[in-house]
Amino acid sequence: MQHKLTTYLLAIVMMPLAVFAQEKPVQIPLWPNGAPGFENLRNVPEEAKDYWVRHINNPPITVYPAPKEKATGAAVVICPGGGHRLLVYTAEGIDPAVFLNSIGVTAFILKYRLGRDTGSPYSVDIHPREDAYRAMRLVRSRAAEWGIDTNRVGIMGFSAGGEVADMISHMPGNGDIKAADPIDRLNGKPDFQILIYPGPGYIPDSIPGNTGPAFLLAANDDPCCSESTVKLYHLYRAAKVPVELHVLIQGGSYF
């Protein structure tokens, strides 16, 4: 779901961005041979037009490294929204990545599999979760290469991407120490969450006390996600987990 709030947020919160030199972003598949169980689809091309991307069959992360002179060691995996039908890739992927780079944070845009895409063989309940965990573990596995502190890797989710973030933020995230792939042995739990009008799905009944701190933002007139954002806020407070909530008076929704 693409929100009018996206433009407002970028204009007011993210501020005009200074132009700086940056390496060309590199796209890295989460799994070298394709997603487990769907390896035969890894060469099926995605579709991209205007602001969106869909038909994700070989889920990747796209790396936006922080400029070396600004790098803080922090990193964020970004999950764009789009109702699990598409990814709002420009406004909820590239633009946040560029902003995070400007404050010294390395960004990774996750193209997760879409369970409500036309003809999709994927389940909303299963495959975005797998992709998000794998993205977190892949980032930590190459932390030295990207100058990242493995204890400062968070997740950022917009709308349906916020649901994907919720899928992994409130679970243990322990890797499988017996996994054949060493990446799968690593911790997949985010160290912090940035949830921008997160969708109402996958909000737990309670939040464990070891959940990382959260930043929440929504618009009061958003019929989809304002109530779910406030609900998350109260759950974080009940768990005594540090949380910051911003509710804008107006933002609305395109859908």
C-alpha positions as CSV (number, residue, x, y, z in Angstrom):
1,M,0.0,0.0,0.0
2,Q,1.5,3.3,-1.1
3,H,0.6,6.2,1.2
4,K,0.6,10.0,0.7
5,L,2.4,10.0,4.0
6,T,5.5,8.7,2.1
7,T,6.0,12.0,0.3
8,Y,5.2,13.9,3.4
9,L,7.7,11.9,5.5
10,L,10.5,12.2,2.9
11,A,9.9,16.0,2.6
12,I,9.6,16.8,6.3
13,V,11.4,14.1,8.2
14,M,14.1,13.0,5.8
15,M,14.9,16.6,4.6
16,P,16.6,17.5,1.3
17,L,19.5,15.2,0.6
18,A,22.9,16.5,-0.2
19,V,24.4,14.9,-3.3
20,F,27.3,12.7,-2.6
21,A,29.4,10.2,-4.5
22,Q,28.4,6.6,-3.9
23,E,29.3,3.3,-5.4
24,K,26.8,1.8,-7.7
25,P,24.4,-0.3,-5.6
26,V,25.0,-4.1,-5.9
27,Q,22.2,-6.7,-5.9
28,I,23.0,-9.9,-4.1
29,P,20.6,-13.0,-4.1
30,L,19.7,-14.2,-0.7
31,W,20.5,-17.8,-1.7
32,P,23.2,-18.6,-4.4
33,N,21.0,-21.2,-6.1
34,G,17.6,-19.6,-5.5
35,A,15.1,-19.8,-2.6
36,P,14.9,-23.2,-1.0
37,G,12.1,-25.3,-2.7
38,F,11.8,-22.8,-5.5
39,E,15.2,-23.0,-7.1
40,N,13.6,-23.7,-10.5
41,L,12.1,-20.2,-10.5
42,R,15.4,-18.3,-9.8
43,N,15.8,-17.2,-13.4
44,V,12.2,-16.1,-13.9
45,P,12.6,-12.3,-14.3
46,E,11.0,-9.7,-12.0
47,E,8.8,-7.0,-13.4
48,A,9.5,-3.3,-12.7
49,K,7.7,-0.1,-13.8
50,D,7.5,3.4,-12.6
51,Y,7.8,3.2,-8.8
52,W,7.1,-0.5,-8.2
53,V,8.6,-4.0,-8.6
54,R,6.8,-7.3,-8.6
55,H,7.2,-11.0,-9.5
56,I,10.1,-11.6,-7.1
57,N,11.3,-15.2,-7.5
58,N,15.0,-14.9,-6.6
59,P,14.8,-12.6,-3.6
60,P,17.9,-10.4,-3.2
61,I,19.2,-7.5,-1.1
62,T,20.5,-4.4,-2.8
63,V,23.5,-2.9,-1.0
64,Y,23.7,0.9,-0.4
65,P,27.0,1.3,1.5
66,A,27.4,4.3,3.7
67,P,30.2,6.7,2.5
68,K,33.4,5.8,4.3
69,E,33.8,9.3,5.7
70,K,30.4,9.1,7.4
71,A,30.0,5.4,8.2
72,T,28.8,4.7,11.7
73,G,28.9,0.9,11.6
74,A,25.0,0.8,11.8
75,A,23.0,-1.0,9.1
76,V,19.3,-1.3,8.2
77,V,17.5,-3.8,6.1
78,I,14.6,-2.0,4.3
79,C,11.3,-3.8,3.5
80,P,9.2,-1.7,1.1
81,G,5.4,-2.0,1.3
82,G,2.8,-2.8,-1.4
83,G,0.2,-5.0,0.2
84,H,2.2,-8.2,-0.6
85,R,1.2,-7.6,-4.3
86,L,4.1,-5.4,-5.3
87,L,7.0,-3.4,-3.8
88,V,6.8,0.4,-3.7
89,Y,10.5,0.3,-4.5
90,T,11.4,3.9,-5.1
91,A,9.7,5.8,-2.3
92,E,9.9,3.0,0.2
93,G,13.2,1.5,-0.8
94,I,15.7,3.7,-2.7
95,D,14.7,7.0,-1.1
96,P,15.1,5.7,2.5
97,A,18.4,4.0,1.5
98,V,19.8,7.2,0.2
99,F,18.7,9.1,3.3
100,L,20.2,6.5,5.6
101,N,23.5,6.7,3.7
102,S,23.5,10.5,4.3
103,I,23.6,9.9,8.0
104,G,26.3,7.2,7.9
105,V,24.1,4.1,7.9
106,T,24.6,1.3,5.4
107,A,21.3,0.2,3.8
108,F,20.0,-3.0,2.2
109,I,16.8,-3.0,0.3
110,L,15.1,-6.4,0.5
111,K,13.0,-7.7,-2.3
112,Y,10.9,-10.3,-0.5
113,R,8.5,-12.7,-2.2
114,L,5.0,-11.6,-2.6
115,G,2.2,-13.9,-1.6
116,R,-0.6,-11.8,-3.1
117,D,1.1,-11.1,-6.5
118,T,-0.8,-12.4,-9.5
119,G,-0.3,-16.2,-9.9
120,S,2.1,-16.2,-6.9
121,P,3.2,-19.6,-5.6
122,Y,4.2,-18.0,-2.3
123,S,2.5,-17.7,1.1
124,V,2.3,-14.4,2.9
125,D,2.6,-16.3,6.2
126,I,5.8,-18.1,5.3
127,H,8.1,-16.8,2.5
128,P,8.5,-13.1,3.4
129,R,9.5,-14.3,6.9
130,E,12.1,-16.7,5.4
131,D,13.5,-13.9,3.2
132,A,13.7,-11.4,6.1
133,Y,15.5,-13.8,8.3
134,R,17.9,-14.7,5.5
135,A,18.6,-11.0,4.7
136,M,19.5,-10.3,8.4
137,R,21.8,-13.3,8.5
138,L,23.4,-12.5,5.1
139,V,24.2,-8.9,6.3
140,R,25.7,-10.2,9.5
141,S,27.7,-12.8,7.6
142,R,29.5,-10.1,5.6
143,A,29.6,-7.4,8.2
144,A,33.4,-7.1,8.1
145,E,33.3,-6.5,4.4
146,W,30.8,-3.7,4.7
147,G,32.2,-2.2,7.9
148,I,29.1,-3.1,10.0
149,D,28.7,-3.8,13.7
150,T,26.8,-7.1,13.9
151,N,25.0,-5.8,17.1
152,R,23.7,-2.7,15.2
153,V,21.7,-4.2,12.4
154,G,18.1,-3.1,12.3
155,I,15.1,-3.5,10.1
156,M,12.8,-0.8,8.5
157,G,9.4,-1.6,7.2
158,F,6.7,0.4,5.4
159,S,3.1,-0.8,5.5
160,A,3.2,-4.5,4.4
161,G,7.0,-4.3,4.8
162,G,6.3,-3.4,8.4
163,E,4.4,-6.6,8.7
164,V,7.5,-8.4,7.4
165,A,9.5,-6.7,10.0
166,D,7.0,-7.7,12.7
167,M,7.3,-11.3,11.5
168,I,10.9,-11.5,12.7
169,S,11.4,-8.7,15.3
170,H,9.5,-10.4,18.1
171,M,10.8,-13.9,17.7
172,P,14.1,-15.4,19.0
173,G,15.8,-15.4,15.6
174,N,18.4,-18.0,16.6
175,G,20.1,-19.7,13.8
176,D,20.4,-23.5,13.2
177,I,23.8,-24.4,14.6
178,K,23.7,-27.6,12.5
179,A,22.8,-25.9,9.3
180,A,24.9,-26.9,6.3
181,D,25.0,-23.3,5.2
182,P,27.0,-21.2,7.7
183,I,24.8,-18.2,7.1
184,D,21.8,-20.0,8.5
185,R,23.7,-20.5,11.8
186,L,23.7,-16.8,12.5
187,N,21.3,-14.7,14.5
188,G,18.4,-13.3,12.4
189,K,16.8,-11.0,15.0
190,P,16.9,-7.3,14.3
191,D,18.7,-5.1,16.9
192,F,16.1,-2.3,16.4
193,Q,12.9,-1.6,14.3
194,I,11.9,1.4,12.3
195,L,8.2,0.9,11.5
196,I,6.6,3.4,9.1
197,Y,2.8,2.9,9.0
198,P,3.2,-0.8,9.6
199,G,0.3,-3.0,8.5
200,P,-2.1,-4.6,10.9
201,G,-1.0,-8.2,10.3
202,Y,1.5,-10.2,12.4
203,I,1.2,-8.0,15.5
204,P,1.8,-10.4,18.4
205,D,-0.3,-10.6,21.6
206,S,2.8,-9.5,23.6
207,I,6.3,-8.4,22.9
208,P,9.3,-10.1,24.6
209,G,11.4,-7.9,26.8
210,N,14.5,-8.7,24.8
211,T,13.0,-7.1,21.6
212,G,15.1,-4.2,20.3
213,P,14.0,-0.6,20.6
214,A,11.5,0.7,18.0
215,F,10.6,4.0,16.2
216,L,7.0,4.1,15.0
217,L,5.4,6.6,12.6
218,A,1.9,6.8,11.1
219,A,-0.8,9.3,10.1
220,N,-3.9,9.8,12.2
221,D,-6.2,9.6,9.1
222,D,-4.6,6.4,7.7
223,P,-7.5,3.9,7.6
224,C,-5.1,1.0,7.3
225,C,-2.3,1.4,9.7
226,S,-2.8,4.1,12.3
227,E,-4.5,1.8,14.8
228,S,-2.0,-1.0,14.3
229,T,0.9,1.5,14.9
230,V,-0.6,2.7,18.1
231,K,-1.3,-0.9,19.2
232,L,2.4,-1.7,18.7
233,Y,3.3,1.3,20.7
234,H,1.3,0.1,23.7
235,L,2.8,-3.4,23.4
236,Y,6.3,-2.1,23.4
237,R,5.4,0.0,26.5
238,A,3.9,-2.9,28.3
239,A,7.1,-4.9,27.6
240,K,9.2,-1.9,28.9
241,V,11.1,-1.9,25.6
242,P,12.2,1.6,24.5
243,V,9.8,3.0,21.9
244,E,9.1,6.3,20.2
245,L,5.9,7.1,18.4
246,H,5.0,9.9,16.0
247,V,1.4,10.3,14.7
248,L,1.0,13.0,12.0
249,I,-2.3,14.7,11.8
250,Q,-2.7,13.9,8.1
251,G,-1.3,11.5,5.5
252,G,-4.1,9.3,4.3
253,S,-3.7,6.6,1.7
254,Y,-3.9,6.1,-2.0
255,F,-5.9,2.9,-1.6
